[in-house]
Amino acid sequence: MKFVDEVEIRIASGHGGKGCVSFRREKYVPKGGPDGGDGGKGGDVIIKATTRLSTLLDLRYKKENRARHGEPGKGRNCHGKDSPDLIIPIPVGTLIKDVESGDVLADLVEDGHTFVAAKGGRGGKGNAHFTSSTRRAPRFSQPGEEEEEFLLRLELKLLADVGIIGFPNVGKSTLISRISAARPKIADYPFTTLVPNLGVVQYKDFKNFVVADIPGLIKDAHSGAGLGVRFLKHVERTSLFIHIIDVSGFTNRDPLEDFDTINKELREFNRSLADNPQIVVLNKIDVLADRKELADLEKEFKKKKYDVFMISAATGEGVDKLIDATAELFFEGKSDV
């Protein structure tokens, strides 16, 4: 399924039904009174979050979403039928914005959460409502209330507890496939992963946490380079980062420089992300001839007060210790989890 995390849609609620102008006509009743019924209510447009969806793909091809109008009132005090509400399902974690003002209208982060995006118009009153001692035969009724219409922008931000970050091709996808049931594409070239991947890590005592592999982070990602500007928003809800660094030496990049570059991009995109705790992971140790050369690098990260783990996501070496540390940090203080 194609991953779509941003879409603009136009929504409109239903117009209220018009009230009826009618007079009773019965045999032997020459002067029947007014009996015009009320119009029905127009349908609301309701946006509802559901775990059954993981992308906004359906809405990309359905840009116009209009509820039905209320039915007009009828004679003999018959009220027009209310129109059903139009319910638009979206993935959990979707942000709803007004395109014109830029205001955030709702953030639906739980399954079943709803937001009334446009209220249907009330039905107009029929002429039967307007009788009085001085006005015995009103020949007017109310029109129904007009519909509401808006242009909305929907932005999906994945709900993950732990974000796996790092330069392209450092082993993020390999790690998430190792620790969860997620099966992302894995290959030996940059930008193999074109969409974020979610995986659930089953831990001890029936605990679990959700991890997200965030693709496309490179220098200047916050300003549009690579794929980062599109996917950086998916780390905003995470509370912990696993920062993977390739120490194989095949990329000819400086691991410390890579680490600082990614953190700079996080800070430029959202300053609060820099405050998230991070676990530093030195990956691809299985290809090193002498692992002692990592001692100085490990000391540098420990000077910065980071927990450091040496692993091989490909072989699984060191991964269990990493998961234990991640779970301990994540569940710390979460006695109700």
MARPA-386410 format. One record per residue (C-alpha): residue number from 0; residue in three letters; chain; x, y, z. Coordinates in pm, whole numbers, plus 32768, in hexadecimal, padded with zeros to 4 digits. Layout:
REC	seq	type	mol	c1	c2	c3
REC	NUM	ALA	A	X	Y	Z
...
***
This chain:
REC	seq	type	mol	c1	c2	c3
REC	0	MET	A	8000	8000	8000
REC	1	LYS	A	8082	8159	7FA6
REC	2	PHE	A	80DA	822D	80D6
REC	3	VAL	A	8034	8385	80C9
REC	4	ASP	A	805D	8462	81FB
REC	5	GLU	A	7FE1	85B6	817F
REC	6	VAL	A	7EA7	8613	80C1
REC	7	GLU	A	7DBD	873C	8090
REC	8	ILE	A	7C47	8701	8081
REC	9	ARG	A	7B14	87DD	8062
REC	10	ILE	A	79F3	878E	8148
REC	11	ALA	A	788F	8815	8155
REC	12	SER	A	7776	87C5	8243
REC	13	GLY	A	760C	87A8	81D6
REC	14	HIS	A	7522	88D1	81AB
REC	15	GLY	A	73F7	88CE	8294
REC	16	GLY	A	72A8	8878	81F1
REC	17	LYS	A	71B1	8990	81B1
REC	18	GLY	A	707B	89AC	828B
REC	19	CYS	A	6F2F	8971	81DF
REC	20	VAL	A	6E11	8A66	81A8
REC	21	SER	A	6CD1	899B	81AC
REC	22	PHE	A	6B67	89B1	8227
REC	23	ARG	A	6A8B	8898	8295
REC	24	ARG	A	698C	882F	8191
REC	25	GLU	A	687E	874B	8213
REC	26	LYS	A	6717	870F	81B9
REC	27	TYR	A	6628	87DC	828D
REC	28	VAL	A	6749	88B0	8311
REC	29	PRO	A	6736	89EA	8239
REC	30	LYS	A	6842	8AAB	82F2
REC	31	GLY	A	6951	89AF	8347
REC	32	GLY	A	6A7A	8A38	8406
REC	33	PRO	A	6BE9	8A38	839D
REC	34	ASP	A	6C8E	88E2	83A7
REC	35	GLY	A	6DE0	8914	82FF
REC	36	GLY	A	6EED	8832	8390
REC	37	ASP	A	7058	8881	83E1
REC	38	GLY	A	7179	8836	82FC
REC	39	GLY	A	7276	8728	8354
REC	40	LYS	A	73D6	8768	83D4
REC	41	GLY	A	74F7	8755	82DE
REC	42	GLY	A	7602	8650	831D
REC	43	ASP	A	773C	869E	83E5
REC	44	VAL	A	7895	864A	8361
REC	45	ILE	A	7946	857E	846D
REC	46	ILE	A	7AB0	8512	8458
REC	47	LYS	A	7AFA	83D4	851B
REC	48	ALA	A	7C48	8336	8572
REC	49	THR	A	7C6C	81BF	8544
REC	50	THR	A	7D86	80C6	856B
REC	51	ARG	A	7D0A	800F	8436
REC	52	LEU	A	7DB0	8113	8357
REC	53	SER	A	7F22	8162	8340
REC	54	THR	A	7F25	825A	821E
REC	55	LEU	A	7E59	837A	818F
REC	56	LEU	A	7E5D	82D9	8037
REC	57	ASP	A	7CE2	82C0	8013
REC	58	LEU	A	7CB3	8437	8048
REC	59	ARG	A	7DB2	848B	7F3C
REC	60	TYR	A	7CB4	8410	7E3E
REC	61	LYS	A	7B82	849F	7EEE
REC	62	LYS	A	7BC6	8611	7F17
REC	63	GLU	A	7A56	867A	7F2C
REC	64	ASN	A	7993	85FE	805B
REC	65	ARG	A	7830	8684	807C
REC	66	ALA	A	771D	861B	8169
REC	67	ARG	A	75B8	8609	80EC
REC	68	HIS	A	74BA	8723	811C
REC	69	GLY	A	7394	8706	8207
REC	70	GLU	A	7246	86BF	8165
REC	71	PRO	A	7140	87D7	8158
REC	72	GLY	A	7011	87CE	823C
REC	73	LYS	A	6EC0	875E	81BD
REC	74	GLY	A	6D53	87A1	8200
REC	75	ARG	A	6C8A	86FD	8317
REC	76	ASN	A	6DA4	8759	8409
REC	77	CYS	A	6E8E	865E	8369
REC	78	HIS	A	6FF7	86AF	83B6
REC	79	GLY	A	7102	8683	82B0
REC	80	LYS	A	71F6	8569	82E7
REC	81	ASP	A	7347	85B8	8388
REC	82	SER	A	746B	8559	82AC
REC	83	PRO	A	756E	845F	832F
REC	84	ASP	A	76C0	84E1	8399
REC	85	LEU	A	77E4	84AE	82AE
REC	86	ILE	A	78FB	83F7	8369
REC	87	ILE	A	7A5A	840D	82D9
REC	88	PRO	A	7B49	8303	8367
REC	89	ILE	A	7CB6	8363	838F
REC	90	PRO	A	7DE6	82BB	8430
REC	91	VAL	A	7E28	82EE	85A2
REC	92	GLY	A	7F29	8403	85CE
REC	93	THR	A	7EA0	84EF	84C5
REC	94	LEU	A	7EB1	8666	84F5
REC	95	ILE	A	7D95	8737	8462
REC	96	LYS	A	7DE2	889B	83F3
REC	97	ASP	A	7D19	89B2	8353
REC	98	VAL	A	7DC8	8A09	820D
REC	99	GLU	A	7D5F	8B78	8209
REC	100	SER	A	7DBE	8BD2	836F
REC	101	GLY	A	7EC4	8AC7	83AE
REC	102	ASP	A	7E25	8A7D	8501
REC	103	VAL	A	7E35	891E	8592
REC	104	LEU	A	7CCC	88B2	85C0
REC	105	ALA	A	7CFE	8757	8652
REC	106	ASP	A	7E03	864D	8696
REC	107	LEU	A	7D66	84F4	8699
REC	108	VAL	A	7E56	8410	8752
REC	109	GLU	A	7D72	82FC	87D2
REC	110	ASP	A	7C9F	81F8	8723
REC	111	GLY	A	7B35	826D	870F
REC	112	HIS	A	7B7E	83DD	874E
REC	113	THR	A	7A9C	84BE	867D
REC	114	PHE	A	7A95	8628	860E
REC	115	VAL	A	7964	86DA	8583
REC	116	ALA	A	7A0B	8795	8466
REC	117	ALA	A	78CF	8833	83D8
REC	118	LYS	A	7779	884D	847D
REC	119	GLY	A	7643	880F	83B0
REC	120	GLY	A	7544	8929	8395
REC	121	ARG	A	740C	891A	846B
REC	122	GLY	A	72C5	88E7	83B8
REC	123	GLY	A	71E0	8A13	838D
REC	124	LYS	A	709A	8A27	844C
REC	125	GLY	A	6F53	89F6	8394
REC	126	ASN	A	6E39	8AF3	839E
REC	127	ALA	A	6D8B	8A2C	84B0
REC	128	HIS	A	6E8C	8ABF	85A3
REC	129	PHE	A	6E2B	8C26	855C
REC	130	THR	A	6CBB	8C28	85B9
REC	131	SER	A	6C46	8D13	86C9
REC	132	SER	A	6B09	8DB9	8744
REC	133	THR	A	6B3E	8ED3	864D
REC	134	ARG	A	6BD8	8E08	8533
REC	135	ARG	A	6AF1	8CEB	84E6
REC	136	ALA	A	6B6E	8C91	8389
REC	137	PRO	A	6CE2	8CD4	835D
REC	138	ARG	A	6D48	8CAB	81F4
REC	139	PHE	A	6EBE	8C91	822C
REC	140	SER	A	6FBB	8B9C	82B7
REC	141	GLN	A	712D	8B98	8307
REC	142	PRO	A	7237	8B2E	820F
REC	143	GLY	A	732B	8A2D	8292
REC	144	GLU	A	747C	8A9C	8319
REC	145	GLU	A	7596	8A9E	821F
REC	146	GLU	A	76A4	8997	8218
REC	147	GLU	A	780C	89C8	828E
REC	148	GLU	A	7928	8995	8198
REC	149	PHE	A	7A9C	8981	81E0
REC	150	LEU	A	7BE4	8925	813A
REC	151	LEU	A	7CA7	8844	8228
REC	152	ARG	A	7E09	87C2	822C
REC	153	LEU	A	7E3D	866F	82CA
REC	154	GLU	A	7F9A	8611	8343
REC	155	LEU	A	7FE5	84B6	83C4
REC	156	LYS	A	80EE	849E	84D3
REC	157	LEU	A	813F	833A	8530
REC	158	LEU	A	80FD	82D6	8698
REC	159	ALA	A	8240	8233	8705
REC	160	ASP	A	82E5	821B	885A
REC	161	VAL	A	8449	81F9	87DA
REC	162	GLY	A	84DA	8292	869F
REC	163	ILE	A	85FE	81EF	85EA
REC	164	ILE	A	86CA	8303	854A
REC	165	GLY	A	8811	8321	848D
REC	166	PHE	A	88A3	835A	8334
REC	167	PRO	A	8825	8289	820E
REC	168	ASN	A	88AC	8128	81F6
REC	169	VAL	A	892A	8111	835E
REC	170	GLY	A	884E	7FE4	83AE
REC	171	LYS	A	8707	8079	8431
REC	172	SER	A	862B	7F94	8361
REC	173	THR	A	86FD	7E65	83B7
REC	174	LEU	A	86D8	7EB1	852A
REC	175	ILE	A	855F	7EE1	8520
REC	176	SER	A	853A	7D9B	8460
REC	177	ARG	A	8613	7CF0	8567
REC	178	ILE	A	854E	7D69	8697
REC	179	SER	A	83EB	7D67	860D
REC	180	ALA	A	830D	7CCA	8504
REC	181	ALA	A	833E	7DF2	8419
REC	182	ARG	A	83D5	7D90	82CA
REC	183	PRO	A	8456	7EC9	821B
REC	184	LYS	A	851F	7EC2	80DB
REC	185	ILE	A	8692	7E8F	8122
REC	186	ALA	A	87A8	7ECD	8025
REC	187	ASP	A	890D	7F4E	801B
REC	188	TYR	A	88C7	80A5	7F88
REC	189	PRO	A	8854	81F0	8023
REC	190	PHE	A	86E1	824A	803C
REC	191	THR	A	8674	80E0	8026
REC	192	THR	A	855B	8137	8119
REC	193	LEU	A	846C	8231	8080
REC	194	VAL	A	835E	822B	818C
REC	195	PRO	A	8364	8211	8309
REC	196	ASN	A	833C	80B0	838F
REC	197	LEU	A	8290	8056	84D4
REC	198	GLY	A	82D9	7F21	85A3
REC	199	VAL	A	8263	7EA3	86F5
REC	200	VAL	A	8370	7E1D	87DF
REC	201	GLN	A	82E9	7D12	88C8
REC	202	TYR	A	839E	7D2C	8A15
REC	203	LYS	A	839A	7C75	8B61
REC	204	ASP	A	8267	7C63	8C43
REC	205	PHE	A	8183	7C94	8B17
REC	206	LYS	A	8200	7DF5	8AE4
REC	207	ASN	A	8238	7E83	898A
REC	208	PHE	A	8298	7FC8	88E2
REC	209	VAL	A	8280	804E	8781
REC	210	VAL	A	83B7	80AB	86BC
REC	211	ALA	A	83C7	8178	857C
REC	212	ASP	A	84DC	8170	8479
REC	213	ILE	A	84F7	82D6	83F8
REC	214	PRO	A	858E	82E7	829A
REC	215	GLY	A	863E	83F4	81D4
REC	216	LEU	A	86FB	84B8	82E0
REC	217	ILE	A	8830	8565	8256
REC	218	LYS	A	88D3	86B9	8277
REC	219	ASP	A	87D6	87D4	823A
REC	220	ALA	A	86B3	86E0	8255
REC	221	HIS	A	85EC	87E8	8317
REC	222	SER	A	85F8	88D0	81EA
REC	223	GLY	A	85A2	87D2	80DE
REC	224	ALA	A	86D8	8703	8095
REC	225	GLY	A	86A2	858F	8062
REC	226	LEU	A	8558	850B	80EA
REC	227	GLY	A	857F	8599	8248
REC	228	VAL	A	849E	86C8	822B
REC	229	ARG	A	8381	85DD	81D5
REC	230	PHE	A	83BC	84E4	82EB
REC	231	LEU	A	8454	85AB	840A
REC	232	LYS	A	82F5	85F0	848A
REC	233	HIS	A	82CF	847D	84D4
REC	234	VAL	A	83CC	8492	85F1
REC	235	GLU	A	8314	85AC	86A4
REC	236	ARG	A	823C	84BE	8770
REC	237	THR	A	8358	83D8	87DC
REC	238	SER	A	83E4	83ED	893B
REC	239	LEU	A	8530	833D	88FC
REC	240	PHE	A	8629	8319	87DD
REC	241	ILE	A	8706	81F8	8779
REC	242	HIS	A	8816	82AA	86B6
REC	243	ILE	A	88CA	81B6	85CE
REC	244	ILE	A	8A27	81FE	854C
REC	245	ASP	A	8ADD	8132	8446
REC	246	VAL	A	8C3B	80DB	84C8
REC	247	SER	A	8C98	7FEC	83AF
REC	248	GLY	A	8D74	80F5	830C
REC	249	PHE	A	8CE6	80AC	81B3
REC	250	THR	A	8C40	8203	819A
REC	251	ASN	A	8D80	82C6	81EB
REC	252	ARG	A	8CB1	83A9	82CC
REC	253	ASP	A	8D09	841C	842C
REC	254	PRO	A	8C18	8376	8526
REC	255	LEU	A	8C26	849E	8615
REC	256	GLU	A	8BE2	8591	84FA
REC	257	ASP	A	8ABB	84BC	8487
REC	258	PHE	A	8A2E	84BD	85E7
REC	259	ASP	A	8A49	8637	8609
REC	260	THR	A	89B4	866F	84AE
REC	261	ILE	A	887A	85A3	84F7
REC	262	ASN	A	8848	864E	8646
REC	263	LYS	A	886E	87A2	85A2
REC	264	GLU	A	875A	8746	84AB
REC	265	LEU	A	8675	86D9	85C7
REC	266	ARG	A	86B7	881F	867F
REC	267	GLU	A	867C	88F5	854A
REC	268	PHE	A	8533	8844	8501
REC	269	ASN	A	84AD	884A	8665
REC	270	ARG	A	8581	88C6	8784
REC	271	SER	A	84D1	87E7	8882
REC	272	LEU	A	8548	86AF	87C9
REC	273	ALA	A	86AC	86F7	8838
REC	274	ASP	A	863C	86BB	899F
REC	275	ASN	A	85C4	8558	895B
REC	276	PRO	A	86A4	844F	89FA
REC	277	GLN	A	877E	8391	8901
REC	278	ILE	A	8828	8242	8901
REC	279	VAL	A	895A	8238	881F
REC	280	VAL	A	8983	80F9	8755
REC	281	LEU	A	8AC8	80A7	86A2
REC	282	ASN	A	8A54	7FB8	8593
REC	283	LYS	A	8AFC	7EC7	84A0
REC	284	ILE	A	8C09	7E55	8593
REC	285	ASP	A	8C03	7CFE	84EC
REC	286	VAL	A	8CD4	7D82	83C9
REC	287	LEU	A	8DE8	7E19	84A1
REC	288	ALA	A	8F38	7D69	84AC
REC	289	ASP	A	8F8E	7E05	85FE
REC	290	ARG	A	8E7A	7E89	86DF
REC	291	LYS	A	8F73	7F2A	87CD
REC	292	GLU	A	8F7D	8054	86E0
REC	293	LEU	A	8E1E	80AC	875A
REC	294	ALA	A	8E95	80EA	88BD
REC	295	ASP	A	8EEA	8258	8880
REC	296	LEU	A	8D9F	8293	87CE
REC	297	GLU	A	8CE2	81F5	88EE
REC	298	LYS	A	8D98	82D5	89E6
REC	299	GLU	A	8D36	840B	8920
REC	300	PHE	A	8BC5	83B5	8930
REC	301	LYS	A	8BD8	835B	8AA0
REC	302	LYS	A	8C76	84AF	8AE0
REC	303	LYS	A	8B36	8540	8A4D
REC	304	LYS	A	8A77	8464	8B4A
REC	305	TYR	A	89DA	837A	8A49
REC	306	ASP	A	89A5	8207	8A78
REC	307	VAL	A	8A69	8154	8966
REC	308	PHE	A	8A2A	7FFB	88D6
REC	309	MET	A	8AF5	7F3F	87D3
REC	310	ILE	A	8A1E	7E5D	86FD
REC	311	SER	A	89FB	7DA9	85B6
REC	312	ALA	A	8894	7DCB	8540
REC	313	ALA	A	88E3	7CD0	842E
REC	314	THR	A	8955	7BB7	8518
REC	315	GLY	A	8896	7C1E	8650
REC	316	GLU	A	89CF	7C49	8725
REC	317	GLY	A	8992	7D3D	8842
REC	318	VAL	A	8826	7D7E	87DF
REC	319	ASP	A	878F	7CDE	8916
REC	320	LYS	A	8855	7DC3	89FC
REC	321	LEU	A	87E8	7EED	892B
REC	322	ILE	A	8678	7E8D	894A
REC	323	ASP	A	869B	7E59	8AC1
REC	324	ALA	A	8730	7FB5	8AEA
REC	325	THR	A	862B	8051	8A05
REC	326	ALA	A	850B	7FAF	8AC1
REC	327	GLU	A	859C	800E	8C11
REC	328	LEU	A	85BC	817A	8BA6
REC	329	PHE	A	8467	8184	8AFF
REC	330	PHE	A	83A1	80D9	8C15
REC	331	GLU	A	8454	8197	8D2A
REC	332	GLY	A	8347	8246	8DF5
REC	333	LYS	A	822F	81A4	8D2B
REC	334	SER	A	81A2	80C5	8E3A
REC	335	ASP	A	8052	80AF	8D8A
REC	336	VAL	A	80E4	8024	8C45
***
